[in-house]
Amino acid sequence: MLPDTWRAAWITADPHPDHPHAAPIFRRAWPLDERPTNATLHLSAQGTVNATINGRPVSDARLGPGLSNHAVVARATTDDVTDLVAGADEIVLAADLGRGFYDMHTPEVWEWVNAPWRDTVRMTAELHLTFADGRTEVLVTDDSWRTSTGGTRFDSLYEGEDFDQTLEPAGGREPGFDDSSGTPAVVAGDHPMAGRTHQRLAREVATSGVPLREAMSEPIRVVETITPTWTKLADGHWIGDVGRVVAGWVEVTPLVEGRLEVEVRHGEALDDDGGLICENKFIRTGRFQHDRLVLDGQPWQARHTWKGFRYLEVTGVEVDTDVTVTACVATADVPVTSSFTSDNPTLTWLHQAFVHTVRANLHWVPTDTPTFEKNGWTGDAQVALAAMLARFDLRRHLGSWLDDFLDAQREDGQLPVIIPSAGWGYDTSPCSPAPEWTTLYPVMVDALVNEYELDLWPVHRDGVVAYLRHEIGRLDEDGLAYGILGDYLSPGTMGPPPEDVRIESSILLAHALSVTARALAGSPEADEFEAARGHLVDAINAAFLDRDKGVYSSVALTGVHAERSRSENSDQYRQTPQVLALAHRVVPDDVRSDVLANLVADIEARGDHHNIGCIGGEHFYSLLMCEGHADLALRAATNPTGPSWEVWRAGGHQTLLEMWVEPVRSRAHYFHGAGIRFIEDQLAGLRREAPGWRRFTVAPRPVAGVDSIDLVRAGIRVAWLQADGRLAVDVTVPEGSTATLVMPDGTALPLSAGEHHHEGSLAAAG
């Protein structure tokens, strides 16, 4: 917990005259007349920070304290550092600061470089000491601190780092160091947010600058190390393979004495000649994920950047002769709460690939790709939210991100497509408006309330209401929501789909209105949003439903914008509008069977292939299984020709790809894995009946081609084995919960906490 009153100043440093991008080092030493019995460090920075006490890291967390809307708030960490000051006669607190997204200096398309908050990096800290007699003392950042520069001469989250070990001040973080050659720290002036706080899930404390918000999400840590396999291309030129795309950095350890100049580039793919592909069209400097090092006998790890990579290119040295290079996998240390195995290799692979891919994208916020963007795209989490909640404990990570939604919201209720944002992603950006992305906001609030029993509505009610009213207020003349992204990256496309994406925008807005009306039941807002949903559904069906054919058209059939829709969009049959309309109960009952039959026929006509992008993928497999077409769903998932997950597995990928077909950009992009939810909600048949899974149903749905599954979800276990027309089911019910097991033959069994086993016929009753 942060102290109620913040005493420390924000301090910064004037840029080095010859190396303006060098990371500043801040240092302060205090003699101790008496040794403390307890020490707690509260620390925040605008940028990234590595802090030490008497030369030892304050914690194993990296890249803290975290991204935020830096004009509004700074996240702050609290660490017990009693062990670091034990036995010391002097306390030396030192920290070096990287630029992060606060002082981004790399030109890129998302305009971080033009952020309204951009300034020199800065920090604020309080070290609270308690002594044996109960006396307390607070050591703070102020103008008595000294600043200097060290080995990090350049850092960019996109470009990489320059580091020269010979420039590190030897002993500069330890007691006894003479820091008189440094310059005084500069106390930052008052900020427009001085003295203010916000109502957020995480607690805030006012300062002379932006308020401090207690960092709620799990910190970024090194969670795994991997030794690459190496291929020598030429003398001093090596390619390393980590085995899968990961997020993190490398540790380079010299094996010989003396000066070594080493360059390390990071990428996800190799070219036809075995060389590294290391480029990013969104970065306009020509440098990308490229570390340049001068080493002098000591190991090095990146301090202020992370990269996405499977392959490494090392030049200037001989690997395993001059240096060793190890991959350090770094992610927000979010608990993985699920496991899954099956005799079907595609499904077992899919679960592990989804987990690997999401973990590579859990840093300050859930990102889309650890390599190319590092942005918190709302659409990616929109489609994969249910699948992520089934595999991770995300109450802290997503609860923290929801605070960022309020920080990003404009007075009119509008939200950007990436959060946090420096101003890009609102209506004036190339990727907005996109309610099919930003309707994540009410959906995620409701999902976290029900998944974890979090009390979020008091914090987010006003924000959600303002957001939905904004979307309702900009419906077009046909009464439809207008978006420009739609079912992004369907097979063969490099962006939006060929249909009129108003259908997808409108269906997802209708779903968000329904979710919110249910959550706010009994309120005037609930009635308002339920009525708005009804009008929106009527508008969708009026514009797109061809009753005679039993399909949702890809172009508007009626309405003010029908002519434009026909001229701008293809009228080919598209699966995603049918999937969304069926999954979200938009289809009128009298044509539902026709719409479903036409969807099934189209999939079969394509050789058991889907034709869906990221939005359709969430419901595609679950819908088919729920509607009695489980065999078709599995055939599509395991199809040996693309597009399918099986093609990725057979191709040796260990993570999910951004595009279904070549050319593929990111190879660690999770949104095309969103359909994995059919494993839990259909194969295992898990359905939550009460918040926090206090009550749930297990209704397994066996399918030909899968003889066994074993699924664990946050303490719930469902395992089944089918053979000889019989199904054996094992269910574990956690303490505090009850369940109902519904067998395929219709038998319903109440289950209390504990382990249960039941066997029955595979034949459905009746």
Secondary structure by P-SEA (a helix, b strand, c coil): cccccccbbbbbbcccccccccbbbbbbbbbbcccccbbbbbbcccccccccccccccccccccccccccccbbbbbbbbcccccccccbbbbbbbbcccccccccccccccccccccccccbbbbbbbbccccbbbbbbbccccccccccccbbbccccbbbbcccccccccccccccccbbbbbbbcccccccccccccbbbbbcccccccccccccccccbbbbbbbbbcccccbbbbccccccbbbbbbbccccbbbbbbbbbccccccccccccccccccccccbbbbcccccccccccccccccbbbbccccccccbbbbbbbbccccccccccccccaaaaaaaaaaaaaaaaaccccccccccccccccaaaaaaaaaaaaaccccaaaaaaaaaaaaaacccccccccccccccccccccccccccccccaaaaaaaaaaaacccccccccaaaaaaaaaaaaaacccccbbbbcccccccccccccccccaaaaaaaaaaaaaaaaaaaacccaaaaaaaaaaaaaaaaaaaccccccccccccccccccaaaaaaacccccccaaaaaaaaaaccccccaaaaaaaaaaaaaaaacccccccccccccaaaaaaaacaaaaaaaaaaccccccaaaaaaacccccccccccccccccccccccccccccccccccccccccccbbbbbbbbbccccbbbbbcccbbbbbcccccbbbbbbbbcccbbbbbbcccbbbbbbcccbbbbbbbccccc
